[in-house]
Amino acid sequence: MATPAHLEDEISQGCAKMEDFDDFVLEEVIFGAPVIFLHPCTTHENMRKFEVWKTKRQEKWNRVSNRCR
């Protein structure tokens, strides 16, 4: 697929967000959550869980990154 150069940043940011959400969904399903209402996200509760998950994940990566310096 070819994309216009001026849209590359916007498209890559959207893809990264979707990958994050897919990682969240996979982790939730592995731990027993049903896929219904989770993907696609159709409840405010699941969106809130995703935001919390994303924050914790970023904090974890920050700690790991700091150890590697």
N, C-alpha and C positions, 0 to 999 in steps of 0.2 A: 504494500500500500504506500502510496506517495502522499506526503502532507506538505502543504505550503510552509516554507521556512518561517514565515511570520507567526505561525500557529504552534510551532514546535514546543515552546515553553509551556503554553497553556495545556496542550495535549499531554505532555509528559507529567505535569502536575496532577492532572485528572487521573492518569493511569496509576500514579503512585498512591493517590488516595484510594482508588479502587483496590489496589493490591493490599493496602493496609486493612481495608474492610474485609477482604477475602481472608486474610490471615486471622482476623478476629473471629469471623464466622467459623472457620475451620477449628480453631481452638475451642470455641463454645460447643460445637457439635461433638468434638472428641470427648469433652467432659459431660456429655449427655443432653445438651440443649437440643430441642427440636428445630429443624430448619424452618418450619412454618413460622411466619412473622419475623424471622431473623434475616432471611435473604430472599427477596429484597426486604430491606428494613421497613416495616410498616407500623412500628409502634415507637412512641417517644421513649419508653423504657429501654428498648434495645438500642436506640441511638444514644441515650445517656450512658448505658453500659459500654458502648463502643468508645465514647469520649473518655471515660474513666480508664478503659483498657489502653487506649492510645497514650494517655498521660503517663501511666505506669510504665509502659513499654519505653517511652522516651526517657524517663528517669533511669530505667535500667541501662539503656544504651549509653547514657551520659556517664554513669558510674563505671561501666566497662571501658569506655573511651578514656576516662581520666586515669584508670589504672595502667593503660598502655602507654602513657606519656612518660 
